[in-house]
Amino acid sequence: MTGGRALLLLLVSALLVQIRASDPLLYEPFDEDFEGKWIVSGKSDYQGVWKHAKSDGHEDYGLLVSEKARKYAIIKELEKPVTLKDGTVVLQFEVRLQNGLECGGAYLKYIRPQEAGWDAKEFDNETPYTIMFGPDKCGSTNKVHFILKHKNPKTGKYVEHHLKSPPSVPYDKLSHVYTAILKPNNEVTILVDGEKKKEGNFLSADDFEPALIPSKTIPDPDDKKPEDWDERAKIPDPDAVKPDDWDEDAPMEIVDEEATKPEGWLDDEPEEIDDPEAAKPEDWDDEEDGEWEAPKIDNPKCEEAPGCGEWKKPMNANPAYKGKWHAPLIDNPNYKGIWKPQEIPNPEYFELDKPDFDPIAAIGIEIWTMQDGILFDNILIADDEKVASTILEKTWKPKYQVEKEKEKAEEAAAAGADGLSEFQKKIFDVLYKVADVPFLAPYKSKIIDVIEKGEKQPNLTIGILVSIAVVIVTVIFKILFGGKKPAAPVKPAAEAKKPKASETEAGSSGDKDENENEDEKEGETAAPRRRSRRVD
């Protein structure tokens, strides 16, 4: 009988342990209003209004960022702090950027225990945390942060340690789940929508910046480089002498005196003429927009002739050119190498087998964002990966599938309406802006023609991009190497070759500057008459 009771107690204990293991340490689905459970910061900086709202297209509720360009802060204190030192801990939450995220954060802060008497209404960006985790995007920043604040046992100071090369934020307006799994073997794994995106080891200098464990030695801050320390590996040869026949004043290029003007050269014809087909727009206002001028096109007469405009003899490379003389370099007999301060023991160095995590006493959202419509949901802390994956499958996945199908349908409908997908529309919007770049002004009408053909035939998008890229490269080439057509002397082609590119670039800076100024002036005069996409 005693043995039977013992077996029964054992089974009940095992069942209780199993039930305990399957329960999350914290789970906030926001099925009910957050008031009374979450505390909004009372600090004056945080004027953003939090709302209990439905996710767009669903009956599921979440915590909503309701206003643009505001700071937000809200916190939920845990009944019992969660320790991170023993076993596996899973941090997971769902967030939907319903209006996108151009600049702002959507991350969570896992707050460490505060000093006695601390009031949750004092929560702000200075409130100490243990871990910061989640999306952050603005300018060049686009990452899913994972930051650990760890106390140095030697100095007592807390240091932020950032996970290197974190995953980027998904670029859409769908619901996504962010998961961080902290394991007892010092490993951390980051998942997005249940897919592994990044792994790291807390104690590895390759995975965290700065490294959790400082280096054993550091450069001596008091060590100074000796005055006679020579770091020059090479020096000019002091015994070298400039040759007597070295002419430093000889120009790199000289006029080809043997060249003659090609037969048929049109001296009185300009290279460009007003486009005869262009017409002044009906809505053009001379007082507001300035005097309208027709866009320029290549003179068709010049295409058949050797060239147009004033003819000048071409320049040839000067065989006597040598440039400024410099003494040749030789090995420096006094070279000692690059100086470095000596290494000394690092007073902040320590060793440990596991990170000394502070417990999580609260969860806070403290963000600044330019976008509204950010919806937080299903915030979870668990000690079992299966619990997190089960909640993901039951709560997030059905919503995501619905959102994904809706997105596909909307894209298909948009493509069916005007033949363009959202992605293609963005491309063409950018191309129209490219066409307005001042130095492309003389070619704007041609570029617009190409873009409009692409809008009518979406399958030509890649070809359109290539065509415009060719135009831009051509213009840049003309700016760099001059806008005039090369002269075609009467003498044989082999003798009339232009100097090599490297020689021309190095020695004709004055001509280049002049051509650049001419192109800039053309852009400046043409710019005022290009207010709309088309001028004809």
VEXDREN-2710 file (C-alpha; in Angstrom, 1 decimal):
% VEXDREN-2710
k/r/px/py/pz
1/MET/0.0/0.0/0.0
2/THR/2.9/2.3/0.9
3/GLY/4.5/1.5/-2.4
4/GLY/1.3/2.4/-4.2
5/ARG/1.0/5.8/-2.6
6/ALA/4.7/6.5/-3.4
7/LEU/4.1/5.7/-7.0
8/LEU/1.0/7.8/-7.1
9/LEU/2.8/10.8/-5.6
10/LEU/5.6/10.3/-8.1
11/LEU/3.2/10.4/-11.0
12/VAL/1.4/13.5/-9.7
13/SER/4.7/15.2/-9.2
14/ALA/5.8/14.4/-12.7
15/LEU/2.5/15.7/-14.1
16/LEU/2.8/18.9/-12.1
17/VAL/6.3/19.4/-13.4
18/GLN/5.1/18.8/-17.0
19/ILE/2.3/21.3/-16.6
20/ARG/4.7/23.8/-15.1
21/ALA/7.1/23.3/-17.9
22/SER/4.4/23.9/-20.5
23/ASP/3.2/27.2/-18.9
24/PRO/4.8/30.5/-20.1
25/LEU/6.5/32.6/-17.5
26/LEU/4.7/35.6/-19.0
27/TYR/2.2/35.9/-21.8
28/GLU/0.4/39.0/-22.9
29/PRO/-2.1/38.5/-25.8
30/PHE/-3.8/41.9/-25.3
31/ASP/-7.2/40.2/-25.5
32/GLU/-8.4/42.7/-22.9
33/ASP/-7.7/46.4/-22.5
34/PHE/-4.1/47.0/-21.2
35/GLU/-5.2/49.6/-18.6
36/GLY/-4.5/48.5/-15.1
37/LYS/-1.9/45.9/-16.4
38/TRP/0.5/48.2/-18.2
39/ILE/1.6/51.6/-16.9
40/VAL/2.1/54.6/-19.3
41/SER/5.1/56.7/-18.5
42/GLY/4.3/59.9/-16.7
43/LYS/7.4/61.7/-18.1
44/SER/6.5/64.8/-20.2
45/ASP/8.6/63.7/-23.2
46/TYR/6.3/60.8/-23.9
47/GLN/3.2/62.3/-25.5
48/GLY/2.3/59.4/-27.8
49/VAL/-1.1/57.8/-27.1
50/TRP/-1.3/54.0/-26.7
51/LYS/-4.5/52.4/-27.8
52/HIS/-6.1/48.9/-27.4
53/ALA/-7.0/48.3/-31.1
54/LYS/-7.6/45.5/-33.6
55/SER/-5.0/44.5/-36.2
56/ASP/-6.1/45.7/-39.6
57/GLY/-8.3/42.9/-41.2
58/HIS/-8.5/40.8/-38.0
59/GLU/-10.5/40.5/-34.9
60/ASP/-7.3/40.1/-32.9
61/TYR/-6.4/43.0/-30.6
62/GLY/-3.0/44.5/-29.8
63/LEU/-1.2/47.5/-28.3
64/LEU/-1.2/50.3/-30.9
65/VAL/1.1/53.2/-31.5
66/SER/-1.6/55.6/-32.6
67/GLU/0.2/58.9/-33.6
68/LYS/3.1/59.9/-35.9
69/ALA/6.3/61.6/-34.8
70/ARG/5.9/60.9/-31.0
71/LYS/7.8/59.3/-28.2
72/TYR/6.1/56.4/-26.5
73/ALA/6.8/54.7/-23.2
74/ILE/4.8/52.0/-21.4
75/ILE/5.8/49.3/-18.9
76/LYS/4.4/46.1/-17.4
77/GLU/6.0/44.9/-14.1
78/LEU/6.2/41.1/-13.6
79/GLU/4.8/39.5/-10.5
80/LYS/8.1/37.6/-10.0
81/PRO/11.4/38.4/-11.7
82/VAL/12.5/35.9/-14.4
83/THR/16.1/34.6/-13.9
84/LEU/18.2/34.1/-17.1
85/LYS/21.0/32.2/-15.4
86/ASP/19.5/28.8/-15.3
87/GLY/18.2/26.8/-18.3
88/THR/16.7/28.0/-21.5
89/VAL/14.8/31.3/-21.7
90/VAL/12.7/32.4/-24.8
91/LEU/11.8/36.0/-25.4
92/GLN/9.2/36.4/-28.1
93/PHE/6.8/39.0/-29.4
94/GLU/4.7/39.9/-32.4
95/VAL/4.7/43.3/-34.1
96/ARG/3.0/44.6/-37.2
97/LEU/4.1/47.8/-39.0
98/GLN/0.7/48.5/-40.5
99/ASN/1.9/51.8/-42.1
100/GLY/5.5/50.7/-42.7
101/LEU/8.5/51.9/-40.8
102/GLU/10.6/54.6/-42.4
103/CYS/12.2/55.9/-39.2
104/GLY/11.6/54.5/-35.7
105/GLY/11.9/51.6/-33.4
106/ALA/9.6/48.7/-32.5
107/TYR/11.7/46.9/-29.9
108/LEU/11.1/45.7/-26.4
109/LYS/13.3/46.4/-23.3
110/TYR/13.5/43.7/-20.7
111/ILE/14.0/45.8/-17.5
112/ARG/16.2/44.7/-14.6
113/PRO/15.1/45.2/-11.0
114/GLN/15.1/48.9/-10.0
115/GLU/16.1/50.5/-6.7
116/ALA/13.6/50.5/-3.9
117/GLY/10.9/53.1/-4.2
118/TRP/11.1/53.3/-8.0
119/ASP/7.8/54.2/-9.6
120/ALA/6.8/52.7/-12.9
121/LYS/5.6/56.1/-14.1
122/GLU/9.2/57.2/-14.1
123/PHE/10.0/54.8/-16.9
124/ASP/12.0/56.4/-19.7
125/ASN/15.1/55.9/-21.9
126/GLU/17.4/56.1/-18.9
127/THR/15.7/53.2/-17.1
128/PRO/18.3/50.4/-16.8
129/TYR/17.5/47.2/-18.8
130/THR/19.0/43.8/-19.1
131/ILE/18.2/43.1/-22.8
132/MET/16.9/45.2/-25.7
133/PHE/15.4/43.2/-28.5
134/GLY/13.5/44.0/-31.7
135/PRO/13.3/46.0/-35.0
136/ASP/14.9/49.4/-35.5
137/LYS/15.0/51.2/-38.8
138/CYS/16.0/54.7/-39.8
139/GLY/18.4/55.9/-42.5
140/SER/21.2/53.4/-42.8
141/THR/20.1/51.5/-39.7
142/ASN/18.0/48.5/-40.5
143/LYS/18.4/45.7/-37.9
144/VAL/16.7/43.5/-35.4
145/HIS/18.6/44.7/-32.3
146/PHE/19.8/42.3/-29.6
147/ILE/21.7/44.2/-26.9
148/LEU/22.8/42.8/-23.6
149/LYS/23.7/45.1/-20.7
150/HIS/26.2/43.3/-18.6
151/LYS/27.9/44.3/-15.4
152/ASN/31.7/44.3/-15.3
153/PRO/32.6/42.6/-11.9
154/LYS/35.9/44.5/-11.7
155/THR/34.6/48.0/-12.3
156/GLY/30.9/47.6/-11.4
157/LYS/30.0/49.4/-14.6
158/TYR/27.3/48.2/-17.0
159/VAL/28.4/47.9/-20.7
160/GLU/26.1/47.5/-23.7
161/HIS/27.1/44.5/-25.9
162/HIS/25.6/44.4/-29.4
163/LEU/25.0/41.3/-31.4
164/LYS/27.1/41.6/-34.5
165/SER/25.5/41.4/-38.0
166/PRO/21.9/41.1/-36.7
167/PRO/19.1/40.3/-39.2
168/SER/17.3/43.1/-41.1
169/VAL/13.7/44.2/-40.5
170/PRO/11.2/42.7/-43.0
171/TYR/10.2/45.3/-45.5
172/ASP/6.4/45.0/-45.6
173/LYS/3.2/45.8/-43.5
174/LEU/2.5/42.2/-42.4
175/SER/2.6/40.7/-38.9
176/HIS/6.0/39.3/-37.9
177/VAL/7.3/37.4/-34.8
178/TYR/10.7/38.0/-33.3
179/THR/12.2/35.4/-31.1
180/ALA/15.4/35.3/-29.0
181/ILE/16.4/32.0/-27.5
182/LEU/19.0/32.1/-24.6
183/LYS/20.5/28.7/-23.9
184/PRO/22.5/27.5/-20.9
185/ASN/25.5/26.8/-23.2
186/ASN/25.9/30.6/-23.7
187/GLU/24.3/30.5/-27.1
188/VAL/21.7/32.9/-28.4
189/THR/19.6/32.3/-31.4
190/ILE/17.5/35.0/-33.2
191/LEU/14.4/33.9/-35.2
192/VAL/12.1/35.9/-37.4
193/ASP/8.7/34.2/-38.1
194/GLY/10.1/31.0/-36.6
195/GLU/13.1/30.9/-39.0
196/LYS/16.6/31.0/-37.7
197/LYS/18.3/34.2/-38.8
198/LYS/21.4/34.5/-36.5
199/GLU/23.3/32.6/-33.9
200/GLY/25.9/33.8/-31.5
201/ASN/27.8/33.0/-28.3
202/PHE/27.7/35.5/-25.5
203/LEU/31.4/34.9/-24.6
204/SER/32.7/35.1/-28.2
205/ALA/34.4/38.3/-29.4
206/ASP/33.3/37.4/-32.9
207/ASP/29.7/37.6/-32.0
208/PHE/29.4/40.6/-29.7
209/GLU/30.7/44.2/-29.9
210/PRO/32.4/45.0/-27.6
211/ALA/33.3/41.5/-26.4
212/LEU/31.7/40.5/-23.1
213/ILE/35.1/39.5/-21.7
214/PRO/37.6/42.3/-22.1
215/SER/41.1/41.6/-23.6
216/LYS/43.8/40.6/-21.1
217/THR/46.0/43.5/-22.2
218/ILE/45.6/47.0/-23.5
219/PRO/47.9/49.6/-25.0
220/ASP/49.7/51.6/-22.3
221/PRO/48.0/55.0/-22.4
222/ASP/51.1/56.6/-20.9
223/ASP/53.5/55.1/-23.4
224/LYS/54.8/57.7/-25.9
225/LYS/56.6/57.3/-29.2
226/PRO/60.3/58.3/-29.1
227/GLU/61.1/61.5/-31.0
228/ASP/63.8/59.7/-33.1
229/TRP/61.5/56.9/-34.1
230/ASP/61.4/56.7/-37.9
231/GLU/58.3/55.1/-39.4
232/ARG/59.3/55.7/-43.1
233/ALA/60.0/52.5/-44.9
234/LYS/61.2/54.4/-48.0
235/ILE/63.0/57.7/-48.4
236/PRO/64.1/59.8/-51.4
237/ASP/67.7/58.9/-52.5
238/PRO/69.8/61.8/-51.1
239/ASP/72.5/61.1/-53.7
240/ALA/70.2/61.2/-56.7
241/VAL/70.6/64.2/-59.1
242/LYS/68.1/65.5/-61.7
243/PRO/69.4/64.8/-65.2
244/ASP/70.4/67.9/-67.2
245/ASP/68.0/67.2/-70.0
246/TRP/65.0/66.8/-67.7
247/ASP/62.5/69.6/-68.7
248/GLU/59.9/70.0/-66.0
249/ASP/58.1/72.8/-67.9
250/ALA/57.4/70.7/-71.0
251/PRO/53.5/70.4/-71.4
252/MET/51.9/67.0/-71.4
253/GLU/50.2/67.7/-74.7
254/ILE/51.0/69.8/-77.7
255/VAL/49.0/71.0/-80.8
256/ASP/49.2/68.7/-83.8
257/GLU/50.5/71.2/-86.3
258/GLU/50.2/68.7/-89.2
259/ALA/46.4/68.3/-88.7
260/THR/44.1/69.9/-91.2
261/LYS/40.4/70.6/-91.0
262/PRO/38.4/67.7/-92.5
263/GLU/36.6/68.4/-95.8
264/GLY/32.9/69.1/-95.2
265/TRP/33.3/70.4/-91.7
266/LEU/30.3/72.7/-90.9
267/ASP/31.8/75.7/-89.1
268/ASP/28.6/77.7/-88.9
269/GLU/26.4/74.8/-87.7
270/PRO/25.8/74.4/-83.9
271/GLU/26.1/70.9/-82.4
272/GLU/22.6/71.2/-80.9
273/ILE/19.4/73.0/-82.0
274/ASP/16.0/73.7/-80.5
275/ASP/13.7/70.7/-80.8
276/PRO/11.3/71.8/-83.6
277/GLU/8.6/69.4/-82.3
278/ALA/8.6/70.8/-78.8
279/ALA/5.7/73.1/-77.8
280/LYS/5.3/75.4/-74.9
281/PRO/3.0/73.8/-72.3
282/GLU/-0.4/75.4/-72.0
283/ASP/0.0/75.9/-68.2
284/TRP/3.4/77.6/-68.6
285/ASP/3.5/80.9/-66.8
286/ASP/6.4/83.1/-68.0
287/GLU/6.3/85.2/-64.8
288/GLU/6.3/82.2/-62.5
289/ASP/8.3/79.7/-64.5
290/GLY/10.6/82.1/-66.5
291/GLU/10.9/82.4/-70.3
292/TRP/10.2/79.1/-71.9
293/GLU/12.9/77.6/-74.1
294/ALA/12.5/74.6/-76.3
295/PRO/14.7/71.6/-75.3
296/LYS/17.8/71.0/-77.3
297/ILE/18.4/68.0/-79.6
298/ASP/21.4/66.9/-81.6
299/ASN/21.8/68.8/-84.9
300/PRO/20.9/66.2/-87.6
301/LYS/23.2/68.0/-90.1
302/CYS/26.2/67.2/-87.8
303/GLU/25.5/63.5/-87.9
304/GLU/26.2/63.4/-91.6
305/ALA/29.2/65.8/-91.6
306/PRO/32.7/65.2/-90.0
307/GLY/31.7/67.8/-87.4
308/CYS/30.2/71.2/-86.5
309/GLY/31.2/74.4/-84.9
310/GLU/34.6/76.0/-84.6
311/TRP/37.3/73.5/-85.7
312/LYS/40.5/73.3/-83.6
313/LYS/43.6/71.3/-84.2
314/PRO/43.7/68.3/-82.0
315/MET/46.2/67.8/-79.2
316/ASN/48.8/65.0/-79.2
317/ALA/50.9/63.5/-76.5
318/ASN/54.1/65.5/-76.1
319/PRO/57.1/63.1/-76.5
320/ALA/59.3/65.5/-74.5
321/TYR/57.0/65.5/-71.5
322/LYS/58.5/64.1/-68.3
323/GLY/56.7/66.0/-65.6
324/LYS/58.2/67.1/-62.3
325/TRP/61.4/65.3/-61.3
326/HIS/61.5/63.4/-58.0
327/ALA/64.4/61.5/-56.5
328/PRO/63.9/57.7/-56.6
329/LEU/63.0/56.0/-53.3
330/ILE/65.4/53.7/-51.5
331/ASP/65.1/51.6/-48.3
332/ASN/65.3/53.8/-45.2
333/PRO/68.3/52.6/-43.2
334/ASN/66.8/54.1/-40.0
335/TYR/63.4/52.5/-40.5
336/LYS/62.1/51.0/-37.2
337/GLY/58.6/50.0/-38.3
338/ILE/55.2/51.4/-37.2
339/TRP/55.3/52.4/-33.6
340/LYS/52.8/50.9/-31.1
341/PRO/52.5/51.5/-27.4
342/GLN/53.5/48.6/-25.3
343/GLU/50.8/46.3/-23.9
344/ILE/50.0/46.3/-20.2
345/PRO/47.5/44.2/-18.1
346/ASN/44.0/45.3/-18.5
347/PRO/42.6/46.4/-15.1
348/GLU/39.1/45.7/-16.3
349/TYR/39.8/42.2/-17.4
350/PHE/37.8/39.3/-15.9
351/GLU/37.0/35.7/-16.6
352/LEU/33.7/33.9/-16.3
353/ASP/32.1/30.7/-17.6
354/LYS/28.6/32.2/-18.1
355/PRO/27.2/35.7/-18.4
356/ASP/26.0/37.2/-15.1
357/PHE/22.6/38.1/-16.4
358/ASP/20.4/40.5/-14.3
359/PRO/16.9/39.1/-13.8
360/ILE/13.9/40.5/-15.8
361/ALA/11.6/42.4/-13.5
362/ALA/9.5/44.2/-16.1
363/ILE/8.9/44.6/-19.9
364/GLY/8.9/48.0/-21.3
365/ILE/8.4/49.6/-24.8
366/GLU/10.2/52.9/-25.0
367/ILE/10.4/54.1/-28.6
368/TRP/10.5/57.2/-30.8
369/THR/8.9/56.8/-34.2
370/MET/7.8/58.8/-37.2
371/GLN/5.2/56.2/-38.1
372/ASP/1.9/55.3/-36.5
373/GLY/0.1/52.0/-36.8
374/ILE/2.8/49.9/-35.0
375/LEU/0.9/47.1/-33.3
376/PHE/2.5/44.9/-30.6
377/ASP/1.0/41.6/-29.7
378/ASN/1.5/38.2/-28.0
379/ILE/4.5/39.2/-25.8
380/LEU/6.0/36.0/-24.3
381/ILE/8.6/34.9/-21.9
382/ALA/9.0/31.1/-21.6
383/ASP/11.5/28.5/-20.5
384/ASP/10.5/26.0/-23.2
385/GLU/11.0/26.5/-26.9
386/LYS/8.0/24.4/-27.7
387/VAL/5.7/26.8/-25.8
388/ALA/6.9/29.7/-28.0
389/SER/6.6/27.7/-31.2
390/THR/3.1/26.6/-30.3
391/ILE/1.9/30.1/-29.6
392/LEU/3.5/31.3/-32.9
393/GLU/1.6/28.6/-34.8
394/LYS/-1.7/29.3/-33.1
395/THR/-1.7/33.1/-33.0
396/TRP/0.6/34.5/-35.6
397/LYS/0.6/32.0/-38.5
398/PRO/-3.1/32.1/-39.3
399/LYS/-3.0/36.0/-39.4
400/TYR/0.1/36.1/-41.5
401/GLN/-1.4/33.7/-44.1
402/VAL/-4.5/35.9/-44.4
403/GLU/-2.4/39.0/-44.7
404/LYS/-0.1/37.4/-47.3
405/GLU/-3.0/36.3/-49.5
406/LYS/-4.5/39.8/-49.2
407/GLU/-1.2/41.4/-50.2
408/LYS/-1.0/39.1/-53.3
409/ALA/-4.5/39.9/-54.3
410/GLU/-3.9/43.7/-54.0
411/GLU/-0.8/43.5/-56.1
412/ALA/-2.5/41.4/-58.7
413/ALA/-5.4/43.9/-58.8
414/ALA/-3.0/46.8/-59.1
415/ALA/-1.1/45.1/-61.9
416/GLY/-4.4/44.3/-63.7
417/ALA/-5.6/47.9/-63.4
418/ASP/-2.6/49.6/-65.0
419/GLY/-0.2/46.9/-65.8
420/LEU/2.2/47.9/-63.0
421/SER/3.1/46.3/-59.7
422/GLU/3.8/48.4/-56.7
423/PHE/7.5/47.6/-57.1
424/GLN/7.5/48.8/-60.7
425/LYS/5.6/52.0/-59.7
426/LYS/8.4/52.8/-57.3
427/ILE/11.0/52.2/-60.0
428/PHE/9.2/54.6/-62.4
429/ASP/8.7/57.2/-59.7
430/VAL/12.5/57.1/-59.0
431/LEU/13.2/57.3/-62.8
432/TYR/11.1/60.4/-63.1
433/LYS/13.1/62.0/-60.3
434/VAL/16.3/61.0/-62.2
435/ALA/15.0/62.7/-65.3
436/ASP/14.8/66.0/-63.3
437/VAL/18.5/65.9/-62.3
438/PRO/20.0/69.2/-63.7
439/PHE/22.9/67.7/-65.6
440/LEU/20.5/65.5/-67.5
441/ALA/18.3/68.4/-68.5
442/PRO/19.3/68.4/-72.2
443/TYR/18.2/64.7/-72.4
444/LYS/15.1/65.0/-70.3
445/SER/12.6/64.6/-73.1
446/LYS/14.3/61.5/-74.4
447/ILE/14.4/60.0/-71.0
448/ILE/10.7/60.8/-70.4
449/ASP/9.9/59.1/-73.7
450/VAL/11.7/55.9/-72.6
451/ILE/10.0/55.9/-69.2
452/GLU/6.5/56.4/-70.6
453/LYS/7.0/53.5/-73.0
454/GLY/8.0/51.4/-70.0
455/GLU/4.8/52.3/-68.2
456/LYS/2.8/51.2/-71.1
457/GLN/4.8/47.9/-71.5
458/PRO/5.7/46.8/-67.9
459/ASN/7.6/43.8/-69.2
460/LEU/10.2/46.1/-70.5
461/THR/11.2/47.5/-67.0
462/ILE/14.7/46.0/-67.0
463/GLY/15.3/47.3/-70.5
464/ILE/14.2/50.7/-69.5
465/LEU/16.6/50.8/-66.6
466/VAL/19.5/49.7/-68.9
467/SER/18.6/52.4/-71.5
468/ILE/18.5/55.2/-68.9
469/ALA/21.7/53.9/-67.4
470/VAL/23.4/54.1/-70.8
471/VAL/22.2/57.8/-71.2
472/ILE/23.6/58.7/-67.7
473/VAL/26.9/57.0/-68.4
474/THR/27.1/58.8/-71.8
475/VAL/26.5/62.2/-70.2
476/ILE/29.0/61.5/-67.4
477/PHE/31.6/60.5/-70.1
478/LYS/31.0/63.7/-72.0
479/ILE/31.4/65.7/-68.8
480/LEU/34.7/63.9/-67.9
481/PHE/36.2/63.9/-71.4
482/GLY/34.6/66.9/-73.1
483/GLY/31.4/67.4/-75.0
484/LYS/33.0/68.2/-78.4
485/LYS/33.2/65.6/-81.1
486/PRO/36.9/64.7/-81.7
487/ALA/38.4/66.3/-84.8
488/ALA/39.0/64.0/-87.8
489/PRO/42.2/65.2/-89.4
490/VAL/43.0/64.4/-93.0
491/LYS/46.1/62.5/-92.2
492/PRO/46.0/58.7/-91.7
493/ALA/44.0/57.3/-88.7
494/ALA/47.0/55.8/-87.1
495/GLU/48.7/59.2/-86.9
496/ALA/45.6/61.0/-85.8
497/LYS/44.9/58.9/-82.7
498/LYS/44.0/60.8/-79.6
499/PRO/46.3/60.4/-76.5
500/LYS/45.8/57.5/-74.2
501/ALA/43.0/58.0/-71.7
502/SER/45.3/58.1/-68.7
503/GLU/47.4/60.8/-70.3
504/THR/44.4/62.9/-71.3
505/GLU/43.0/62.6/-67.8
506/ALA/46.2/63.6/-66.1
507/GLY/47.1/66.5/-68.3
508/SER/44.0/68.3/-69.5
509/SER/42.4/69.4/-66.2
510/GLY/42.0/72.9/-67.5
511/ASP/40.0/71.7/-70.6
512/LYS/38.0/69.4/-68.4
513/ASP/37.0/72.2/-66.0
514/GLU/35.9/74.3/-68.9
515/ASN/33.7/71.5/-70.3
516/GLU/32.2/70.9/-66.9
517/ASN/31.3/74.5/-66.6
518/GLU/29.8/74.5/-70.0
519/ASP/27.6/71.5/-69.1
520/GLU/26.6/73.0/-65.8
521/LYS/25.5/76.2/-67.6
522/GLU/23.5/74.2/-70.1
523/GLY/21.8/72.4/-67.1
524/GLU/21.2/75.7/-65.3
525/THR/19.6/77.3/-68.4
526/ALA/17.5/74.3/-69.2
527/ALA/16.3/73.5/-65.7
528/PRO/13.6/76.2/-65.4
529/ARG/11.7/74.9/-68.5
530/ARG/11.2/71.4/-67.1
531/ARG/8.6/71.8/-64.5
532/SER/6.3/69.0/-65.6
533/ARG/7.2/65.5/-66.8
534/ARG/6.7/66.5/-70.5
535/VAL/7.2/69.8/-72.1
536/ASP/5.7/68.8/-75.5
END
